Amino acid sequence: MNAGTIGQAAGLFAVTNIDDIVILALFFAQGAGRRGSALRITLGQYTGFAAILVVAVAAAFGATFLPDSVIPYLGLLPLALGLKAAWQGWRNREDADGEEPARDGGPKALEVAAVTFANGGDNIGVYVPVFATSGMSGTSVYVVVFLILVAVWCLAGRFFATRPLIAKALSRWGHILLPLVLIGLGLVILVEGGAFGL
């Protein structure tokens, strides 16, 4: 593998996915203390990112799965999941006695995958020309580096979610922050993409 290509791939991944660390930290905080949640979040992140790569590689080499006009409407996924999380947070809020709300199983893999894929709609637009000009061997290096860095991103998200100060803030405010971040992300994708004539 060419060291220059590896460095370029790492830099491109970091620049296009920095916001994922925040979202992953919120997911890990939501799943704290819930059996199997870390595995589900990681699996969801990999599934969503693999879907981004499949679409980007296919588009770079001529087989477009998603027309450009559809990409902005991916914002509906995080918007719907944010509204669902807000509803669940409101429904499970502490009762008058201050008891802890009933815990569900935490984030589901498909929910994480949907958010990852929707959030990566703009990444596809960046990756396609890079992959198209890198050829098959260069694209393979990018894909391998990206998949390794997904694991690093998951570890970073979990690390931030388990730092005492951050964990305390996320534990206290995560049920509010996660829906807000997802709803905001969905709206940004919809508006920036010009969905519904916005």
Secondary structure, DSSP 8 states (H G I E B T S, - for coil): --HHHHHHHHHHHHHHHHHHHHHHHHHHHHTTT-TTHHHHHHHHHHHHHHHHHHHHHHHHTT--SS-TTTGGGGGHHHHHHHHHHHHHHHHTS--TT---------S-HHHHHHHHHHHTHHHHHHHHHHHHHHHHHHHHHHHHHHHHHHHHHHHHHHHHHHSHHHHHHHHHHHHHHHHHHHHHHHHHHHHHHTGGG-
